[in-house]
Amino acid sequence: MFSHLPPLNSIRVFEAAARLLSFKLAGKELNVTATAVSHQIRALEDKLGTLLFERKTRAIELTQEGQQLAKVAHQSLQQLAGVFGDITYQQSVLTVSTTSSFAAQWLVPKLASFYQSHPNIKVVVKTGETLDDLLKDRRVDVAIRYGSTDSRQAHTKTLITERIGMFATKTYLNNQPNLAAASLIETRWKNPDLQPITWQGYFQAQAEYDKGHSKLLKVRSFDQEQQVIQAALAGQGVALVSELLIENALQQGWLVPHPEGEVLTGLSYSLVSSPHHQDSAKVRCFKNWLIGTFASQQ
């Protein structure tokens, strides 16, 4: 019935090359050389009797026939991957991409509860401050984004909008109860697209505060929230930080809210599912656990 179809591997190679528009990147994803990819594509073109790519000096482009085949190849492989995932998810690996601070302060400490319900799904956490392209990188199953999400990623669900508070150790507050005179600690995002949340912005927003005094503030900045948290835990000042990320420190009494401080509305965390894996059982399990965990905190 299917004797006229080419080998499945050639379809995999073609789908990767079509999606990435690069023989080199396709080879890297499939752990083969660019030359091997080129040979597979050429053999597929010979079988079909038509060109699937236009080869240019430094790029390749899909022909009309290539576009037609690429759409069907992608859908077919996605369906196969979903079925295989459902069958084998008991021993599967789920790769989550997120920021370093969220991984260290919230996700990793809570994974034990996920493993209690799903002991056969291994979660691999991939951290970084740059956004992984889930359309191109099949190794990532889901991403937990901070701030605005990529509008190209359609499979997105907002999980929670954080609350930003002002926290320090009890010892530090006893020694320096005046917020404006304290050593203030904040995060300066590496990502310029994120809305800044700073001490200077907070004080300047206070109607009763002389804006000229903002120059007298003693502010130290870090580019990672977990560094801000560690500085506060070390008694170095008052941290402007997400309540979400210091949940454990608050429960243990290591940090407490500043009596003069306020709670500000922060940015949001969103879950983005890879279009390649969104229907797999392991993704559904992780998504349901994550949504349920956040719902219990609101």
N, C-alpha and C positions, 0 to 999 in steps of 0.2 A: 504493500500500500504506500509506503514511504520510501521505496527504493530509489526514487529519482532525486531525493533530497541529499544535499551535501552533508559531510560529517558535522556533528554538533560542534566540534572544536573550531571549525572554520567559521561557524556562525558566531561563536563567542569572540573570536579574534576580530571579525568584522564589526560586531556590535561595539566593542571597546574602541576600535579605531574611528568608527563613525561618531561615537559619543564624545571622544576627546579630540577628534580631528587631528590626530597625530599618530603615526606609526610608532614613534619613539615612546610616547607616553603610554600607548596601548601595550607595547612590549614590557614597559616597566611595571604596569599593573598586573600583567599576566606572567611576569618573570621569564620572559623570553626576549630575544634580541629584536631590534627594529627590522632587521633583515628577514627574520623568521616571520614576522607579521606581514611584511611585504610579499613574501612568497605565498603565504596562505591567501592573502587578498587576490593575488594574481591568479592562483588556482581556482578560486571561487568565480572570478570574472571569466575565466576560460570556460568553466562549466556552464555559466549563464549566457555566455556569448555576448556580453556587454560590459562596459566600464562602470564601476561603482564609484570611483573617485577620479577627479581631475587632479593630476599631479602638477603642481606648480613649483617654482624654484625653492621656496621656503615654506610651503604650505600645501595642504590637500583640501579639496572641497568635494562634497558629495554631488554626484550627478542626480538627475531626476529619479533614475532607477535606484540609485544608492539611497536616496531619501525614503523611497517607498519601502525598500527592504529594511532599512535601519529602524523604522517605526515598528514593523512587525517583529523584527528580531528582538528589539528591546522588550516589547510586551510579552513575547513568548518566554524569554529567559526570566523575566520578572515573575511570571506565573509559575514557572518551574521552580525558581528559587523559593517562592512562597510555599509551595507544596512540600519541597524537601525540608524547608524550615519547620513546617508543622509536624512532619514525621520525625525529625531528628532533634527538635528543640530541647529535649530532655538533657542533651549533652552539648548544647550550643554555647557559643561565645557571643556576648553582646558588647559592642564597642560604643562608648558614650563620649562625645566630645564636649568639653565645657571649659570654663576658666579655672585657673589654678586655685584661686581663693575659694570659689564655690565647691570645687572638688575636695579641697583639704578641710574646709570648715563645716561643710554640710553633707555633701553626698557620701564621701567615704565613711564617716562615722555612722551613717544610717543604713549602709548596705547590709549590715547584719540582719535587719528586719526583712529585707528583700530575700536574702538567702534562706531565711526560715520558711518562706512560702515557696521559693523556687530554688532549691538546693542544687539543681543540675544545670542552672544557667550561670555561667561565669561572666561577670561584668569586668570589662577592661576599660579603664578611664584614661582618656587621651586629653591632655590639657594644653592650653595655649591661649594667647590673647588675639590671634588672628582667626577669622571665620573659615572653617573648613567648608569647601564646596561639596555639598552632599549629592549634587547632581553628577559630579565627576568622580568623587572618591567613594567607591563602593565599600571600603573597609569600615566606614563609620555608619552605624545603624541609626543613631539618634544624636541630636545635639541639644544641649541646654544653653540657650542664648541669654545674654544679659543686655538690657537696654532694648533698642529697636531691633526688629528682626528683618532679615532680607526678604523683600517683597516677592522675590522669585521663588522662595520656598513656600509652596502652597499648604503644606501639611504642618500647620503651626497651631499650637494652643498655648495661650497665656496661662501660666501656672500660679503666679502670685506677684503682687506689687509690694515691694519691701517697704519697711518703715525704718527710717534713719534716726538713730538716737545719739546721745552724748554720754559716754561711759568712761569710767576710770576705776581704779582700785579704791577701796575704802581708805587705805592709808594715805593715798595721794589727796583725796578729797578732804581729809582731816587737816592736812598740811596746807592745802590751797583751795579753800571753798569758793573763792571768787572766780567765776567762769571767764570773764574778760581778761583777768590777769594770769590765768593758767597757761601752761604749755599746751598747745592745741595740736592735735595730730589728725591728718586727713589723707585721703587718697586722691592722687592726680592721675586720671585715666590715661593710659597709653593711647587708647582709641579716641581720636579727636571728635568722632561723631557722637560720643556719649555726652549727655548733659552733665556739666560739672556740678558737684555738690561740695561746696567749700565753706570753711569757717568765715572767710571774708564775705562771701555771699550771704551767709546767715546773718551776720551782724549788720551788714548794710541794709538788710530787709527789715530790721527792727526800727520802727518809726521813732522811738524815743532815744535811739542811739546816735551819737554824733558820728557821722560817716568819716570824719577826719581821724577818728580814733582807730579806724581799721588798720591804719599804718603801724599802730603800736602793738598789734597782736603778735604773739610769739607762735608762729605756725611752722610745723615740720610736715613735709609731704613725703609719701611713698607711692610707688606705682602699683603696689599690690595691697589689697585689703588685708590679707593675712599678715603682712608686715606691720600695718597699722594696729591690728589686734595684738600682735606680740609686743609692740612698743607700749601699748596701754597696760597689758598684763605685767610688764616689767616696771610699772610705776613711773613711766616717763611723761605722762600727761593725760589729757582728756581726748578720747578718740571720737570722731564723727564717723559712725560706722553702722552698717546694717544690723538690725536686731536678729535677723535670720542667721547671720554668720557667727554671732556670739551666743547662740542659744545655750550651748553647753557651759560657757563661761558664766552666764547669768544664773543658770540652774545651780552651779557649784558655788556661787557667791564670789567668784574671782573678780568680776567686774560688776559695778552697780551704776544706775543712772545718776547723772549729776543733778542735784536738787534744783538748780537754776536752768537746767536744760529743757529742750522741747523735743517733740517727735515730729520729724519731717517726712513727707511722702517721697520715697525714692524711686528707683527705676524698677522695671519688671523683669522677671525670668519667664522664658517661654520654651516650650518643648517643640523642636523641629524634627519630624521623622523623615528619614531618607525615602525618596519615592521608590527606591529599589527594594526596601525592606519593610515598608510600613504595614504590609499585610501579614508579616510573619508572626508566629505565636510568641516568640521571645520579645518582640517589640511591643506587642499588645500587653504582655504580662508586665513589662517594665513601665509602660505608659500608665496602666491602671494603678500600679503601686505608687508611682510618683504623684499622680493626681490625687489619690486617696490620702497620701501622707501630707501633702500641702493643704488639702481640705480640712484635715484634722487640726491644723495649726491656725486656721483663720477664725 
